[in-house]
């Protein structure tokens, strides 16, 4: 069954059947026609055009075919998931040639698609000249092996694709260690012996004659690989724990100085880094790509009343974020739970923004439950209003009455966002009016470093200052109060 090319028609169809947020189609409602055919999702191909064969050979990237199983939700949601997979594949540096979806009540336990549809996928791979198949889901080791035997090209799943993108984008030492750990956790149960690798065994006591009861096959090659991976994972976990202490020290210093912290969270490519730049002028990397930001970036900013706060740009989330990544990036995600306010950025131009919100909240809840803490107050920010459909924005305003609507690109709505932040960041500092003797110049320096100075004058006996300072510093200044 061919997919209709008109997305508005698909949206109208989904609205008539309950909309994107409607009830899932039950197993009994699956139609025979849907079950017996692979649906082509048109418009996914990113094949290079208008170049010579020589240029093509030089530019050729990994050529992939996408395959998904539609088990629940509407047809529009299933197509959106495959389009997101295509964007992930392009971010990883692949050329998407084709994409297919099969309607099933659940993925086939053996080959994910079912043996007949896997054979059809093989024909598509042959006709398109693809060298890789990417499945829109996490495949078990057995499914991965069985599907590769049928299609006879490399098969990877959504989890492996996301891990690959993270590996490409990690820049800091901690980010690289976290990604490597996540990849090894994913790889460990999927190790396979190639050819006679499984028979490459060391005898008992590494092949020596160990005596009665100790002679035998010993450790196979694959067992050796598993042991080495576990040892490497243990070392990486120790390294990540040691790097975490540096971030804890910085966070403790900010808390001592009573500097409020705002963590920017949201779906990947929602415009979090652009918003950070709009609020702070930080000049952080902004790229129209998935997972452009992996390493958290913290910058200082000031509210309209002069109070300072810190903004932290965190890694983006995605639907079905691999559990290995959540575990590996747990130390980074602590920035989220330790913040005073969560600025949850949503792409207002996305086809299903409410689905993005649910995916992000699910990951945050996992981290919060793991640590046994409470989630900070959430400020929903709908970004990219300049690129969003006016009708869709009107629906979002009704569905999310407390959200702030902004455009980091044009600057629209940024003043209103600053006002909402000022309301949420409750003032904890103390206003003081003091005259500090000239012999206590270090106190004046602390007032400037830790507080917000409203007025300052140099009198005969000392420096007269009116300022808002943290409670601890206010106690030290009590003897010089006027």
N, C-alpha and C positions, 0 to 999 in steps of 0.2 A: 504494500500500500504506500503510495507516494505521499509525502508530506506536502500539504498546501503551502505555497510560498508566501502567502499573505499573513504576517504576524498579527495584524488587527483582526482578521477573521478567526485566527486561533484564539485570540484573547476573548472575542465575542462568544465563541463556542464554549470556552471554559467558564465564562461568566454565566451562560445559560445553564450550565451544569453545576453551579455552586461556586464558580470562581476559583482563583488560585488557592484561596483559603478554605475551600469547600471540603466536604467529606471525601475520603479516598474511595475509588471504585473498588467494590468488593470482588472477591474471586469469582463469585457466581455471575457477575456481570461481564466478565471477560468474553469477548466475542471470538468465535472460531476463526474469523478472518484475521483478527489481530494476532492470535496465537500462531497462525500458520505462515506468517510473513515477516520479513525484516523490513522496517520502514526506513527509507532513505531520508536523511535530514539534509536538505539542500542548503547551499550557501556556505558550507564549511570549508570548501577547498581554498587553500592559499597557494596553489601551484603557481610558480613563476611563469610569466608570459613575456612575449616580445623580446626574447634574448636568443642568441645563437647557441648551437649545441656546445661549442667550446666554452662559452661563458657559463652555460648551465652546468657543465662538468665541474667548473671551478667553484660555482656557488652552491652546488647541490648539498642539501641538508638531509637529515634523516627523514624518510618519507613514511608517513604513518596513516593508518586507517583506524578510526575510532569505533568502538562497539559498546553499546549500553543495553541494559535490561530495565525495562519500564515495569516496575512492580506496584507502584502506588502513585497517587496524585493524578493530575490532569496531563493531557498530552503536551500542553504548553510548558508545564513544569519539567517534563521529561526532556523536551527539546532544549530548554534553557540549561539543564544540567549538562547536556552534551555540548552545547555551545561554550559553556564554561570550561569543559574538558579541552575543547579546541584551543581556547585562549591559553590554558595551562601548557598545552603541547607547543604552541608557538613561542611562549615565554621560555620554554626549555630549549628552543632552537630547532624545532621540527617543522616540516611542511605537511599540513593536513591535506590529504587527498580525498578522503571520503568519510562518511559517518553513517552508521546504521543503528537502529534501535529495535529490539525485539520485545513484544508484549508477553509477559509471563507473570504468574502469581508469585514466583520466587526464582532466583537464579538456579540453573541446573547444577546439581551437586558435583557432576563429573567434569563438564567442560564449560560451565558458566552460561553458555548460550544454548546448549543442547547439541547433540551430535549432528543432526540434520542442518541446523543453522550454522554450526561451526564449519561444515563442509561448504555451505554457501559463502561464508566469510572467506574461505580459502580461494574460491573463484574470484571474489572481489579483489583480494590481495594480488592474485595472478594478473588480472586484467588491468589493475592500476599501477603495478610495478612497485608496490609498497614493500618496505623491508621491516616494518614494525607494526604490531597491533597494540593499541592502548585500550584497556577495558575501563569503563566508568564504574568502578567499584573495587573493593579489596578482594583479590582472589586468594584462595587457599593454595598452599604449595602443590596439592594434587591437581587442582583446577589449572594452575599455571602450566604444569608439565603436560597434562592431557591436551590442553588447547594448543600448545606449541607443536605437539606431535601432529595435530590435524592441519593447522595453517602453515606449518613448516617455515615460519619466520619468528623473530623474537617477539615475545608477548610480555608486556608489563601492565601493571594496574595503576589506578589513580594514586595510590599511596606511594609507589615507587617514583611516579612522575613528580609528585610534590616534593619528595625527598631530593630528587635530582635538582629541582629548581632552587631549593634551599642551599644545596651544596654549591651551586654556581654563584649565589648572591651573598653568601656569608663572607664577611671581610675581617671581623675582629677575631682574636684568638679564641675567645669564649664562644662566639658564634660558630666557628669552624668545629670546635670540640663538640658542641651540642648537636650539630648536624651529623657529624661522624658517628656519634653515639646512637642517634636515631636510626641511621642507615644500618648499623651493625645489629641493632635490636630487630630490625625488619629482616635482615639477611639471614640471621641465625637459623630460624626454622626452615628456610628455603634453600639451604645448601644442598646441592645435588652432585652426585658423582658423574663425571663425563667419561665415557668409554670404559677403560679398565681402572679408572681412578679408585673405585671402591675396593679393588683387589690389591692395591698397593699397601700392604700391611707390614708392620714391623713385628717380628716375633716376640715371644715372651722375653721380658728384660731386653728390649731393643734388639732381638734376634739372637741373643746369647743363649747358651744351654743353661737354663735356670734350674734344671733338676725336675724331679717328679712333681707334677701338678702345676708347674710354671711354664711348660712349653705350650705354645698355642699361637693363634693368629695375632694376638697383641692388638695394637691400636691401628685402626684403618686410617687412610688419608683423610677422609671426611671427618673422623673423630678428632684428628689432629687440628684440622682447620677450625672446628667448633671450639676446641680448647683454647686455641690462640685468640679467637675472637672474644671469648669470655674474659680472657686475661686483659686484652686491650680495652674492653668495655669497663672493667673494674678500674683500670688506670685512668680512663677518661672521666669516670664519675668522681674520682679523687681530685682530678684537675679542676673540674667544674665547681666542686665544693670549695676549693681554695680560691678560685676567682670570685665566687659569690661573696666572700668575706670583704673584698674591696668595695663592692656595691653596698653591702650592709653598712660599712663605715661611712660612706658618703650619705646614705639615707639617714643614719643616726645623727650626723652633723646637721642636716637640714631640719630634722625634728627638734634638735636642741635649740636651733635658732628660730623655731616656730615659723618656718617657711612652708606655706601650704603647697601641696603637690597635686597636680592634675595629670592623670594618665589618659592618653588618647588611645582608644581602642576602636575596633571596627573591622568590617569585612575587608579582604584584600582589595586594593585599588579603589577604595572609597574616597580617597583624597585626604588621608590623615596627615601626610607629610606636607601637603600644600596648605592645610589649615594651620599646622605648626608654623610654617613660614609666614602666613598672613598675620598670626598673632604675635610673633617674636622677631620676624625678619631674620630667621636663623640661616637661611640658605641651604637647607637640607636637600639631599637628592630627591627630585620629583621626577617620576617616570610613569608613563601610561603603560604599566606592565604589572602583572600579578607578582606579589612578594618582592617588590623593589626594595622594601625596608625589612631587614632582619635584625639588625643590631639596634637596641634601644638608644634613642637620642634624647638627652635632657637639656633644656634651655631655660634660662630665666626670662620672665616677662613681668610687666607691671600692670596693675589695674588702673582705672581712671582716678581712683583716690590715692594713688601712689604706692599701695601695698604691692610687695613683690610676691611672686609665686613661681613654681617651676612646672614646666610642661614636659612630659615624657612621651615620645612617639614610640609605640610598641609594634611588634610584628603583627601583620594582618591575619585574620582568621578566614576559614573557608569551610563550606559544607563538607562534612565527613573528614575533618582534619585528622590526620593519622594520630593514633594514640601515642605512638612512639615520639612524635614531635611534641605533644603536650607534656610528656614525661621529661624529655630532654631539655625543653625550654622552660621547665618549671621555675628555675631560679630567676629567669628573665621575667616571667609572668607574675612574680611576686611584686613587681613594681605596680601591678594592677591592684592587688589586694591591699597594698600599703598606702595607696593614694587617698587623698581627702575627697576627691571627686573623680568619677569616671566620665570622660567626654566620649560618648559613643557616637562615632561618625558613621552615617549611612549614605550610600550612593542613591540620591533621589531619582537619578535617571535610569536605575536598574529596573528590569522587568518585574522582579519580585523582591522589593525592598524589605517587606515584612519577613520573608524567608531569611534574608541576611541577618536581620535583627535577632531572630530566634537562634540561628547558628552561632552567633557571637555570644549570646547570653548562655547558651549551653556550655561552651568552653569555659566561660568565666565561672559558672556555677560549679563545674568540675574542680577548678583550681581552689575556689573558696571552700568547698566541702572537704577537700583534701587537707587544707590547712586549719579547718575548724574555726574560721573567722567569719565575719559579716562582710558582705559586699558593700563597697562605698556607695554613696548616693550617685545616681546615674543622670547625666544630662544628655538627652538625645539631640543630635545635631544632624539635620538633613542637608547634605552637601550637594553640590552640582545642580543647584536649582536653575542655573542658566541653560543647562543642557536637558532638563527634564520636561516631559510633556505637561502642559498646564492642567489638563484634566487629572492626570495621575497625581500631581502635587495637591490639587484640591481634595482628592480622596485621602491623601496622606495627612493633610491638615485636620480632617475630620477624625481619622483613625488615631492620630498622635497629637492631641491638642496641646501637650506640654512641650513639644519639640521646638527647637529653634531652626529656622530655615535660612541657610546661608549659601553663598557661592564663594569659595576660596579663590576662584579664578578672577571674578570681577570685584570682590570685596563687599558684595551686597549682604546685609545681615550681620556683618562682623561687629558693628557697634552694639547691636542687640545681644549678641553672644557675650560680649564683655560685661554687659550689665547683668546678665543671668549668672555669669561666673562670680561676679562681685557679691551677688545675693547668696550664692551657695557657699562661698568661702567665708565662713563666719569669722569675724574679727576676734582674735584671741589675745592681741597685744594690748598694752596699757598706755594711756596717754600720760605723759609726765611733763612738768615744768620745773627745771632744775637749773642751778647755777654751780657749775663744776669748777673747782679751783684750777688755776693754770698748772699746778703741780700734779694734777690727775689727768693729764692729757690722754692716757690710755683709755679712760672711760669715755671721753669724747670720741675717740676713734671707734670704740665699740658701738656707741650710739649710731654713728654713721654706717658702720658695717652691718649691724643687726637690726636697726630700726629705720623708721621713716621720719626725717626731720621736717618739721613744719616751719620753724623759724629759728634763727641763731643770731646772737649778738655778743660782742666782746665787751664786757663791763670791767670796772676797775678791779673787782675781786676775782673774776673768773669768766667763764663762757656760759651765757644764759641760753638754754636750749629748750624748745617745746618740741616734743617728738612722741611717736608711738613706738614702744619697744617691747620685747618679750618680757613676760612676768619675772623671769629670773634676773634680768638686767634691771628691771624696775626696782626690785628689792635692794640691789646693790647701790642704786642711786637715791634711796630713800633719805639718807642723811643730808643730801644737798637739795631736797625739794623746797620750793618756794610756796 
